[in-house]
């Protein structure tokens, strides 16, 4: 059955999207003012060119924060203009004119679809390259990102060769307690224990210090040891050193490829990247969920009008955002599966939305 946009649909879509984008513009303006006041001393101390502050930093700062606040202001937009419609008896007039409550939801979900699609492409393809430029600017003119070195890394450096590193110091390119194992068909052929390994960027080799190699063969075990030897291990510091929020600079394709590469090499501690991948697909659905909840609680005319609706709406929206943050923390710092962590809040609040929709006056 084909559903054509009627005049009332266009009216609601226009109200929804104009309120949403106006709210986003206002919050971005406030965010830019506060961010500039916080970082202006850094800009001055590091002699940041005004042109780069505007074009490289704030032009790339805006889409990031616009998408960050998108769920909250989707909800606020729905609550604000729907409660005004209810207070002016427009909702009653629409329903009395033969439009069902279910049909009235159609333009709301068309608007939510526009916001969800926009959010998906922002998160997956537009914001990552913008973040890369923004973070490069911050590295140079604000403060360097803290290096997030990996500890207890196990990497398959090449076929049948596995490297374990207990700790890597970014400043000195030095690994401690390195173990190199050659395993073929499940059998250990050799094992090299290294106390200190220094990466030599000029030759792309590693200098192994205080090493001991155990070689297993049918005749027995052979042990060799020495104070220093160079080795062409097929790994580089970039393979296990990541900067804070590194995933923010990867688009969807790059993020999926990075996760696959790390899994193939046996690198652990990539939950944050897997979580980010699932978030980029789950978060846009919040536009539909919060729209459903917002319409359901603000379409009735009550004492207190818009203020009461806004209060209830903000309480629900902040509880949703808190739920999302707590759930994500369980995925990165606990044992919850990332896929489950990103979808639990959506599932829970979809149930709340359906309940409120059923209870809404028709």
C-alpha positions in Angstrom: 0.0 0.0 0.0 1.5 3.3 -1.1 1.4 6.1 1.5 1.7 9.6 0.1 2.8 12.6 2.1 -0.2 14.7 3.0 -0.1 18.3 4.1 -0.1 17.3 7.7 2.8 15.0 7.1 4.8 17.8 5.5 3.9 20.1 8.4 5.1 17.6 11.0 8.3 16.8 9.1 9.1 20.5 8.7 8.4 21.1 12.4 10.5 18.1 13.5 13.6 18.7 11.4 13.6 22.5 11.8 13.4 22.2 15.6 16.1 19.4 15.5 18.6 21.4 13.4 17.9 24.6 15.3 18.7 22.8 18.6 21.8 21.3 17.1 23.0 24.7 15.9 22.4 26.3 19.3 24.3 23.6 21.2 27.2 23.6 18.7 27.5 27.4 19.1 27.6 27.0 22.9 30.1 24.1 22.6 32.4 26.1 20.3 32.4 29.0 22.7 33.2 26.9 25.8 35.8 24.8 23.9 37.5 28.0 22.6 37.6 29.5 26.0 39.2 26.3 27.4 41.8 26.0 24.6 42.6 29.6 23.7 45.7 29.5 26.0 47.0 26.4 24.2 46.4 28.1 20.8 48.4 31.1 21.9 51.2 29.2 23.6 51.7 27.0 20.6 51.3 29.8 18.0 48.4 28.1 16.3 47.5 30.0 13.0 44.0 31.5 13.1 43.2 29.9 9.8 44.1 26.4 11.0 42.1 26.9 14.2 39.0 27.6 12.1 39.5 25.3 9.1 41.4 22.3 10.6 40.0 22.3 14.1 36.6 23.9 14.4 35.3 22.9 10.9 36.1 19.3 11.9 35.0 19.8 15.6 31.4 20.7 14.5 30.3 17.4 12.8 31.8 15.4 15.6 29.8 17.2 18.4 26.7 17.5 16.2 26.5 13.7 15.9 27.4 13.3 19.6 24.4 15.2 20.7 22.1 13.9 18.0 20.1 11.4 20.1 19.4 13.9 22.9 18.2 16.7 20.5 16.1 14.3 18.5 14.2 13.6 21.7 14.1 17.3 22.7 12.8 18.3 19.2 10.0 15.7 19.3 9.0 16.7 22.9 9.2 20.4 22.2 7.0 20.8 19.1 4.7 17.9 19.8 3.8 19.2 23.3 3.1 22.6 21.7 0.9 20.9 19.2 -1.0 19.1 22.0 -1.3 22.3 24.1 -2.7 24.1 21.1 -5.2 21.2 20.6 -3.6 20.4 17.1 -3.2 16.7 18.0 -6.9 16.5 18.9 -7.9 18.2 15.6 -5.7 15.8 13.7 -7.2 12.7 15.3 -10.7 14.1 15.1 -10.2 14.6 11.4 -10.0 10.9 10.8 -6.3 10.4 11.0 -5.4 7.5 13.2 -2.7 7.8 15.9 -0.7 5.1 14.1 -1.0 7.1 10.8 0.0 10.3 12.6 3.3 8.6 13.6 4.3 8.2 10.0 5.8 11.6 9.4 7.6 11.3 12.7 9.3 8.2 11.6 10.1 9.7 8.2 11.9 12.4 10.0 13.6 9.9 12.3 14.8 8.0 9.2 16.4 11.1 7.8 18.2 11.7 11.0 19.3 8.1 11.4 20.7 7.9 7.8 22.5 11.2 8.3 23.9 9.9 11.6 25.1 6.7 10.1 27.0 8.3 7.3 28.4 11.0 9.6 29.7 8.3 12.0 30.9 5.9 9.4 32.4 8.1 6.6 32.4 11.8 7.3 33.5 12.2 10.9 36.5 9.8 10.8 38.6 11.8 8.3 37.4 15.0 10.0 38.6 13.5 13.4 42.0 12.6 11.9 42.6 16.3 11.0 41.2 17.5 14.3 43.3 15.1 16.3 46.4 16.0 14.3 45.8 19.6 15.1 45.4 18.9 18.8 48.7 16.9 18.7 50.5 19.9 17.4 48.8 22.9 18.9 46.9 21.7 22.1 48.5 18.6 23.6 49.9 15.3 22.4 47.6 12.3 22.7 48.6 9.9 25.4 50.2 6.8 23.8 48.2 3.7 24.6 50.8 1.0 24.4 49.6 -2.6 24.5 50.9 -5.0 27.2 51.0 -8.8 27.0 50.6 -8.8 23.2 50.7 -12.0 21.2 51.2 -11.6 17.5 51.6 -14.0 14.6 54.4 -12.0 12.8 54.6 -14.4 9.9 53.3 -17.9 9.1 54.3 -20.2 11.9 56.2 -17.5 13.8 54.5 -16.1 17.0 55.9 -13.2 19.0 54.9 -12.4 22.6 55.8 -9.0 24.1 55.2 -8.2 27.7 55.7 -4.5 27.5 56.7 -1.9 24.9 58.0 1.6 25.7 56.9 4.0 23.0 59.5 6.7 23.9 62.5 4.3 23.5 61.0 1.8 21.0 62.0 -0.9 23.5 60.2 -4.1 24.2 60.9 -6.2 27.3 60.4 -9.9 27.9 60.0 -10.9 24.3 59.4 -14.5 23.3 59.6 -15.7 19.7 58.2 -19.2 18.9 58.4 -21.2 15.7 55.4 -23.6 15.7 54.6 -25.9 12.7 51.7 -28.3 12.8 51.2 -27.7 16.5 54.8 -28.7 17.3 57.2 -26.2 18.8 60.4 -26.2 16.8 62.3 -23.3 18.5 61.8 -20.8 21.2 63.8 -17.6 21.7 63.6 -15.7 25.0 64.8 -12.1 24.9 65.3 -9.8 27.9 65.3 -6.5 25.9 64.5 -5.9 22.3 65.2 -2.5 20.6 63.5 -1.6 17.4 65.9 0.0 14.8 63.8 2.1 12.5 66.6 2.8 10.0 67.1 -0.9 9.2 63.6 -2.1 10.2 65.2 -4.7 12.4 65.2 -5.6 16.1 68.3 -5.8 18.3 67.8 -8.6 20.7 69.8 -8.3 23.9 70.4 -11.1 26.4 68.7 -13.8 24.3 68.5 -17.6 24.6 67.3 -19.8 21.8 66.1 -23.4 22.3 65.9 -25.5 19.2 64.1 -28.8 19.3 65.1 -31.6 16.9 64.8 -35.4 16.8 68.3 -35.7 18.3 67.4 -33.5 21.3 67.6 -29.8 22.3 70.1 -27.3 21.2 70.6 -24.1 23.2 72.3 -21.0 22.0 72.7 -17.7 23.9 74.3 -14.3 23.5 74.3 -10.7 24.6 73.2 -9.1 21.3 72.0 -10.0 17.9 70.0 -8.3 15.1 66.8 -10.0 13.9 64.4 -9.2 11.0 61.2 -10.0 12.9 58.2 -9.0 10.8 56.6 -6.6 13.2 56.8 -2.9 13.8 55.8 -0.7 16.8 52.8 0.6 14.9 51.4 -3.0 14.9 50.6 -2.9 18.6 50.9 0.8 19.6 47.7 2.8 19.3 46.8 6.4 20.3 43.9 7.2 22.4 40.7 7.3 20.4 42.5 5.9 17.4 39.3 4.2 16.2 37.7 7.7 15.8 39.8 8.3 12.8 38.9 5.1 10.9 35.9 5.0 8.6 33.7 1.9 8.6 35.7 0.0 5.9 39.0 0.9 7.6 37.7 -0.1 11.0 36.4 -3.5 9.8 39.8 -4.1 8.0 41.7 -3.1 11.1 39.7 -5.5 13.4 40.2 -8.4 11.0 44.0 -7.8 10.7 44.3 -7.7 14.5 42.3 -10.8 14.9 44.3 -12.6 12.3 47.5 -11.7 14.0 46.2 -12.8 17.4 46.2 -9.4 19.0 44.0 -9.1 22.0 42.4 -6.1 23.7 40.5 -4.9 20.6 37.1 -4.8 22.3 37.0 -1.0 22.1 37.3 -1.2 18.3 34.7 -4.0 18.0 32.4 -2.0 20.2 32.9 1.1 18.1 32.0 -0.9 14.9 28.7 -2.1 16.4 27.9 1.3 17.9 28.0 2.8 14.4 25.2 0.5 13.3 23.2 0.5 16.6 23.3 4.2 17.5 21.3 5.5 14.5 18.3 3.4 15.7 18.1 5.7 18.7 16.4 8.2 16.5 13.4 5.9 16.0 13.3 4.7 19.7 13.5 8.2 21.2 11.0 9.5 18.6 8.5 6.8 19.6 8.9 7.6 23.3 8.8 11.4 22.7 5.5 11.4 20.7 3.9 8.9 23.2 4.5 11.1 26.2 4.0 14.5 24.7 0.9 14.1 22.5 -1.5 14.5 25.4 -2.6 17.8 26.8 -1.7 18.0 30.5 -1.3 20.6 33.2 2.2 22.0 33.0 2.2 21.8 29.2 5.6 21.8 27.5 7.5 22.2 30.7 6.2 19.0 32.2 6.8 17.1 28.9 10.3 18.5 28.7 11.1 17.4 32.2 9.9 13.9 31.7 11.6 13.7 28.3 14.9 14.9 29.6 14.7 12.4 32.4 14.1 9.5 30.0 16.7 10.7 27.5 19.4 11.1 30.1 18.6 7.7 31.5 18.9 6.2 28.0 22.3 7.9 27.5 23.5 6.7 30.9 22.3 3.2 30.2 24.3 3.2 26.9 27.4 4.4 28.7 27.1 1.8 31.4 26.5 -1.0 28.9 29.5 0.1 26.8 31.7 0.0 30.0 30.7 -3.6 30.6 31.9 -4.4 27.1 35.3 -2.7 27.3 36.1 -3.4 31.0 33.9 -6.5 31.7 33.0 -9.7 30.0 29.8 -8.6 28.1 29.8 -9.2 24.3 30.1 -5.9 22.4 27.2 -6.8 20.1 25.0 -7.4 23.1 26.2 -4.3 24.9 25.2 -1.9 22.1 21.8 -3.4 21.6 20.6 -3.9 25.1 19.7 -0.2 25.7 17.9 -0.1 22.3 15.9 -3.3 23.1 15.0 -2.1 26.6 13.9 1.4 25.5 12.0 0.0 22.5 9.9 -2.0 25.0 9.4 1.2 27.0 8.4 3.0 23.9 5.9 0.4 22.8 4.4 0.4 26.3 4.0 4.2 26.2 2.6 4.1 22.7 0.0 1.6 23.8 -0.9 3.8 26.8 -1.0 7.1 24.8 -4.5 8.6 24.3 -5.7 7.8 20.8 
